[in-house]
């Protein structure tokens, strides 16, 4: 049983330990503010249980959530309770772990990055600063019940920097209390909406005018309100918001030779990136070789390397006993071997004793079947619902087939008003066009051939309609 902090929104902010637990999960109970792409780390055979809560509307009451956690854990399953931010910061992990203690169930807690620190940093403001503040506090911006005791405003007002969670609807009360307990009217304050994501918006105001400014800007939760002199370091655009891809949304169509480098390059620009569909490969080992006697192995592609390593693990082979020369035909295969700590020979024209490829025609160590991850479709719908303009990258003709087939299986129709499709070459462009047609009402999108490496357009843009 694991309680895992998913971080505040940016999918890269989950911990390595959290990812490892997700990869082995049989059941995942997750909250509303968890980035759904994190669920793709779990196996497609896992059970996914949504237990999110909207203000004044809970899918499951807290008591029922605790009962569900215990029920799954008692079935000898590996259960993950995935919570936004850090589970110990307004995540109610205390109540849930107490319930497990009473039931005699062991658990691990994996901390996460909390929004009260991460969102200000993504807005360009550290919560402590040598010149402006050496003390920091966090506080709930709303109370569990109207009858609950108030915050200790006198003590809280004495802290130099304060982060309020989910307090947009109570901003007037928050500012009134801080002012009544000695904070300055012109003290700088920030509200960061959807912090650490491509939807991040930051509003700056004085403490006295904060509530009105937020209302005029139509700020809503999830948001962090930061009060303190540290906000003097705020600039109109932070390092995050200045990234070239900030606010842009990309879908990379998957194919058998999917290159993770494309996704990584786009993520580093600050863009919101989804690989669709997310294909889970299930590998079953073929009969053994006597690897101790093999003198040379040639890998035709990077996927063959991954399959080979999976096969070795499945068969409990000790890679240290390997004596064969490893020959690669592609740079990606060489890099894949390097990631496993193995060196290789490139540009070698010799015939290897064993040649491995993910494609038919060469020896197959692993029989691989593919299935679409069930959460993949949810992620795509969420991507469209964000309201951001979507740019779909089609690297190969095969990627078009995967994409269209996954849409059909997921029962997903286009829901965006306008989409850009980027194709690697003319052949891919021709494969895309038939699926970008609709009979009754036509919409335009840019269909552009681009270089993946430089990102520059090559050839002329053509206009296309989509369905």
C-alpha positions in Angstrom: 0.0 0.0 0.0 1.5 3.3 -1.1 0.4 6.9 -0.6 2.1 8.9 -3.3 2.4 12.6 -3.9 1.8 13.3 -7.6 3.1 16.8 -7.5 1.3 20.0 -8.4 0.5 19.5 -12.1 3.7 19.3 -14.2 4.0 15.6 -14.9 7.8 15.7 -14.5 7.5 16.7 -10.8 6.6 13.2 -9.5 9.4 11.4 -7.7 11.3 8.4 -9.0 10.1 6.4 -6.0 6.5 7.3 -6.8 6.9 6.2 -10.4 8.3 2.8 -9.4 5.3 2.2 -7.1 2.9 3.1 -9.8 4.6 0.7 -12.2 3.7 -2.2 -9.9 0.2 -1.1 -8.9 -2.8 -3.4 -9.2 -5.2 -0.7 -8.2 -4.8 3.1 -8.3 -7.2 5.5 -6.4 -6.6 9.0 -7.6 -7.7 12.5 -7.0 -9.1 15.3 -9.2 -6.0 17.3 -9.5 -3.7 14.4 -10.4 -2.3 14.8 -13.9 -3.9 11.9 -15.7 -0.7 11.2 -17.7 0.9 9.9 -14.5 -1.6 7.0 -14.5 0.1 5.8 -17.7 3.0 4.6 -15.6 0.7 1.9 -14.2 0.0 -1.3 -16.1 -3.0 -1.2 -18.5 -4.4 -4.2 -16.5 -4.5 -2.1 -13.3 -7.8 -0.9 -11.9 -8.2 2.9 -11.8 -10.6 4.3 -9.3 -11.5 8.0 -9.4 -12.2 9.5 -6.0 -11.8 13.1 -6.8 -13.6 15.9 -5.0 -15.0 19.2 -6.4 -16.0 21.9 -3.9 -19.3 20.9 -2.3 -19.4 17.8 -4.6 -17.6 14.7 -3.6 -17.5 11.6 -5.8 -17.0 9.5 -2.6 -17.2 10.7 1.0 -13.9 10.5 2.8 -15.1 7.6 5.0 -16.0 5.6 1.8 -12.6 6.3 0.3 -11.0 4.9 3.4 -13.2 1.8 3.2 -12.2 1.3 -0.5 -8.5 1.6 0.3 -8.8 -1.1 3.0 -10.9 -3.3 0.7 -8.3 -3.3 -2.1 -5.3 -3.6 0.3 -6.9 -6.7 2.0 -7.0 -8.5 -1.4 -3.2 -8.7 -1.3 -3.0 -6.2 -4.1 -0.4 -3.5 -4.6 -2.5 -0.4 -4.0 -1.5 3.2 -4.8 -3.4 6.2 -3.4 -2.3 8.9 -5.7 -2.8 12.5 -4.4 -2.1 15.8 -5.9 0.9 17.7 -4.5 2.2 16.2 -1.3 -0.1 13.8 0.6 0.8 15.3 3.9 -0.3 18.9 2.9 -4.1 19.1 2.9 -4.2 15.6 1.4 -6.0 14.0 4.3 -3.3 11.3 4.4 -3.5 11.4 8.2 -7.1 10.2 8.3 -6.4 7.5 5.7 -3.3 6.1 7.4 -5.1 6.0 10.7 -7.7 3.9 9.1 -5.0 1.5 7.8 -3.3 1.4 11.2 -6.6 0.3 12.8 -7.1 -2.3 10.1 -3.5 -3.6 10.7 -2.4 -2.9 7.1 1.2 -1.8 6.4 1.9 1.1 4.1 4.6 3.4 2.7 4.2 7.2 2.2 6.0 8.8 -0.8 6.2 12.6 -0.4 5.5 14.9 -3.3 6.2 18.5 -4.3 3.5 20.7 -2.8 1.9 23.5 -4.9 2.5 26.2 -2.2 6.2 26.0 -3.0 6.2 24.9 -6.7 3.6 27.2 -8.1 5.3 30.4 -6.7 8.6 29.1 -8.1 7.0 28.5 -11.5 5.8 32.1 -11.3 9.4 33.2 -10.6 9.1 33.8 -6.8 10.9 31.7 -4.1 8.9 31.4 -0.9 12.0 32.5 1.1 14.5 35.2 0.1 17.5 36.6 2.1 16.3 40.1 1.5 12.6 39.7 1.9 11.6 36.8 4.1 13.1 33.9 6.2 9.9 32.5 7.5 7.2 30.7 5.5 3.8 29.3 6.4 1.0 27.5 4.5 -2.7 27.7 5.3 -5.9 26.4 4.0 -7.9 29.0 2.2 -11.1 27.4 3.1 -12.4 25.5 6.1 -13.8 21.9 6.2 -17.0 23.2 7.9 -18.5 26.6 8.5 -18.5 25.8 12.3 -14.8 25.1 12.5 -12.5 27.3 14.5 -10.9 30.1 12.6 -7.2 30.2 11.8 -4.9 31.8 14.3 -4.7 35.0 12.3 -2.6 36.8 14.9 0.2 34.2 14.6 -0.2 33.7 10.9 0.1 37.5 10.2 3.5 37.4 11.9 4.9 35.0 9.3 6.8 36.8 6.5 5.5 34.7 3.6 2.2 32.9 3.6 0.8 30.5 0.9 -3.0 30.0 1.0 -4.4 26.9 -0.8 -7.7 27.0 -2.7 -8.7 30.3 -1.2 -10.1 32.1 -4.2 -13.7 32.1 -3.0 -12.6 33.5 0.4 -10.1 36.1 -0.7 -11.9 39.0 0.8 -12.1 37.3 4.2 -8.4 36.4 4.0 -7.2 39.9 3.1 -9.5 41.5 5.7 -8.1 39.3 8.5 -4.5 39.9 7.5 -5.0 43.6 7.3 -6.9 43.6 10.6 -3.9 41.9 12.2 -1.2 44.3 11.1 -0.3 43.5 7.5 0.3 46.4 5.2 -2.3 47.5 2.7 0.3 47.9 -0.1 2.1 44.6 0.6 2.5 42.7 -2.7 0.4 39.6 -3.3 0.1 37.0 -6.0 -2.5 34.5 -7.1 -1.2 31.7 -9.3 -3.9 29.7 -11.1 -3.1 26.2 -12.4 0.5 26.6 -11.3 3.3 24.5 -13.0 1.0 23.7 -16.0 0.6 25.3 -19.5 -2.6 26.9 -18.2 -0.7 28.9 -15.5 -1.9 32.4 -14.9 -0.4 34.8 -12.4 -2.2 38.0 -11.1 -0.3 40.6 -9.0 -2.0 43.1 -6.7 -1.6 44.8 -3.4 -3.1 43.0 -0.4 -5.8 45.6 -0.2 -6.9 45.1 -3.8 -6.2 41.4 -4.2 -9.8 40.2 -4.0 -11.1 42.7 -6.5 -8.2 42.1 -8.9 -8.8 38.3 -8.8 -12.5 38.8 -9.5 -11.9 41.1 -12.5 -9.4 38.5 -13.9 -11.9 35.7 -13.4 -9.3 33.7 -11.4 -10.6 30.4 -10.1 -9.3 27.3 -8.2 -7.0 25.5 -8.2 -4.9 28.5 -7.2 -2.3 29.5 -4.7 -2.4 32.9 -3.0 1.0 34.1 -2.0 1.3 37.0 0.4 4.6 38.6 1.4 7.5 40.9 0.5 9.1 38.1 -1.5 6.7 39.1 -4.3 8.9 42.1 -4.9 11.0 39.8 -7.1 8.0 39.0 -9.3 8.2 40.0 -13.0 5.4 40.0 -15.5 6.6 36.7 -17.0 8.5 34.0 -15.2 11.1 31.7 -16.5 8.3 29.1 -17.0 6.0 31.5 -18.9 8.9 32.7 -21.1 9.5 29.2 -22.5 8.8 29.0 -26.3 6.3 26.3 -25.9 4.4 27.7 -22.9 0.6 27.5 -23.4 1.0 25.3 -26.5 -0.5 21.8 -26.6 0.9 19.0 -28.7 -0.3 15.4 -29.4 2.4 13.1 -30.8 0.9 10.2 -32.7 2.4 6.9 -31.6 3.9 4.3 -34.0 6.1 1.2 -33.6 9.3 3.2 -33.8 8.1 6.0 -31.5 11.0 8.3 -30.6 10.8 9.5 -27.0 13.2 12.3 -28.0 10.4 14.2 -29.8 8.2 14.2 -26.7 11.2 15.3 -24.5 12.2 18.1 -26.7 8.7 19.5 -26.7 8.4 19.1 -22.9 11.6 21.1 -22.5 10.0 24.0 -24.3 7.3 24.2 -21.7 4.6 22.7 -23.9 1.8 20.3 -22.9 2.6 17.1 -24.6 0.6 13.8 -24.9 1.7 10.7 -26.8 -1.5 9.1 -28.2 -2.3 6.3 -28.1 -0.3 5.0 -25.2 0.5 1.5 -26.4 1.4 -1.1 -23.8 3.6 -3.9 -25.1 3.3 -7.3 -23.5 6.4 -9.4 -24.2 6.6 -13.2 -23.9 10.0 -14.8 -24.1 10.7 -17.3 -26.9 12.9 -20.4 -26.3 16.4 -19.9 -24.8 19.7 -19.5 -26.5 23.0 -20.6 -24.9 24.3 -17.0 -24.6 27.5 -18.1 -23.0 28.6 -19.5 -26.4 27.2 -16.7 -28.7 30.1 -14.7 -30.2 28.2 -11.7 -31.7 24.7 -10.2 -31.6 23.4 -7.5 -33.9 20.6 -5.2 -33.0 18.7 -3.7 -35.9 16.9 -1.1 -33.8 16.4 0.2 -30.3 13.2 -1.8 -29.7 15.1 -5.0 -30.3 17.5 -4.0 -27.4 14.6 -3.4 -25.1 13.0 -6.7 -26.0 16.3 -8.5 -25.5 16.8 -7.0 -22.0 13.2 -7.9 -21.1 13.9 -11.5 -22.3 17.1 -11.7 -20.2 15.2 -10.5 -17.1 12.4 -12.9 -17.7 14.8 -15.9 -18.0 17.0 -14.8 -15.1 20.0 -14.6 -17.4 23.1 -13.0 -15.8 24.3 -10.3 -18.3 27.7 -10.3 -16.7 28.3 -13.8 -18.2 27.8 -12.4 -21.7 30.9 -12.7 -23.9 29.4 -11.7 -27.3 30.3 -8.6 -29.2 27.3 -6.3 -29.5 26.8 -4.7 -32.9 24.2 -2.0 -33.7 22.8 -0.7 -37.0 21.4 2.5 -35.6 22.4 5.3 -33.3 19.3 4.8 -31.3 20.1 1.2 -30.7 23.6 2.2 -29.5 22.1 4.8 -27.1 19.6 2.2 -25.8 22.5 -0.2 -25.0 24.3 2.6 -23.2 21.3 3.2 -21.0 21.7 -0.4 -19.9 25.5 0.1 -19.3 26.6 -1.8 -22.4 29.0 -0.7 -25.1 28.5 -1.6 -28.8 30.2 -1.6 -32.2 28.7 0.6 -34.9 29.1 0.7 -38.6 30.3 -3.0 -38.6 29.4 -4.8 -41.8 30.2 -8.3 -40.5 27.4 -10.9 -40.3 26.5 -11.5 -36.7 25.8 -14.9 -35.3 22.4 -13.7 -34.1 20.5 -10.7 -35.5 17.7 -9.2 -33.5 15.0 -6.9 -34.7 11.5 -5.8 -33.7 10.5 -6.3 -37.3 9.6 -9.6 -39.0 12.3 -11.3 -41.0 14.9 -11.7 -38.3 15.0 -13.8 -35.2 12.4 -12.9 -32.5 13.5 -13.4 -28.9 10.2 -12.0 -27.7 6.7 -12.3 -29.0 5.1 -8.9 -28.4 1.4 -8.0 -28.4 0.2 -4.4 -28.1 -2.8 -3.0 -26.3 -4.0 0.5 -25.8 -3.7 1.8 -22.3 -7.3 2.5 -21.0 -6.2 5.8 -19.5 -4.8 6.9 -22.8 -8.3 7.9 -24.1 -9.1 9.8 -20.9 -5.9 11.8 -21.3 -6.8 12.7 -24.9 -10.3 13.9 -23.9 -8.7 15.9 -21.1 -6.3 17.4 -23.6 -9.1 18.6 -25.8 -11.2 19.8 -22.9 -8.3 22.1 -21.8 -9.5 24.6 -24.5 -6.0 24.8 -25.9 -5.4 24.7 -29.6 -4.0 21.2 -30.4 -1.2 20.4 -32.8 -0.9 16.8 -33.7 2.5 15.4 -34.9 2.3 12.5 -37.3 5.8 11.1 -37.8 4.9 8.2 -40.0 2.1 6.7 -42.1 1.9 4.0 -39.4 1.3 6.6 -36.7 -1.8 7.8 -38.6 -3.3 4.2 -38.5 -2.5 3.8 -34.8 -4.1 7.2 -34.1 -7.3 6.6 -36.0 -7.7 3.1 -34.8 -7.3 4.2 -31.2 -9.9 7.0 -31.6 -12.4 4.4 -32.9 -11.7 2.0 -30.1 -12.0 4.8 -27.5 -15.2 6.1 -29.1 -13.6 9.6 -29.3 -14.7 12.2 -31.8 -13.0 15.5 -32.6 -14.0 18.0 -30.0 -11.7 20.9 -30.8 -12.7 23.8 -33.1 -9.3 23.9 -34.8 -6.4 21.5 -35.0 -3.0 21.8 -36.7 -1.6 18.6 -38.1 2.2 18.4 -38.7 3.5 15.7 -41.0 7.0 14.5 -41.5 6.8 14.2 -45.2 4.5 14.2 -48.2 3.6 10.5 -47.8 2.4 11.0 -44.3 0.5 14.1 -45.4 -1.4 12.0 -47.9 -2.2 9.4 -45.3 -3.6 12.1 -42.9 -5.8 14.0 -45.4 -8.7 11.4 -45.7 -9.3 11.5 -41.9 -9.4 15.3 -41.9 -12.5 15.6 -44.0 -16.1 16.1 -42.9 -19.1 16.4 -45.2 -21.6 18.7 -43.5 -19.4 21.4 -42.0 -15.8 22.2 -42.9 -13.2 23.7 -40.7 -9.7 24.6 -41.6 -6.4 23.6 -40.1 -2.7 23.9 -41.1 -1.2 20.8 -42.5 2.6 21.4 -42.4 5.6 19.3 -43.3 8.3 20.0 -40.7 11.7 18.8 -39.8 11.7 17.1 -36.4 15.2 18.1 -35.6 15.1 21.8 -36.3 11.3 22.4 -36.0 11.5 24.4 -39.2 8.9 24.1 -41.9 9.9 22.7 -45.3 7.8 22.7 -48.3 4.6 24.7 -48.6 1.8 24.7 -46.1 -1.4 23.3 -47.4 -4.9 23.9 -46.1 -7.0 20.9 -45.1 -10.3 20.3 -43.5 -10.8 17.9 -40.6 -13.6 16.0 -38.9 
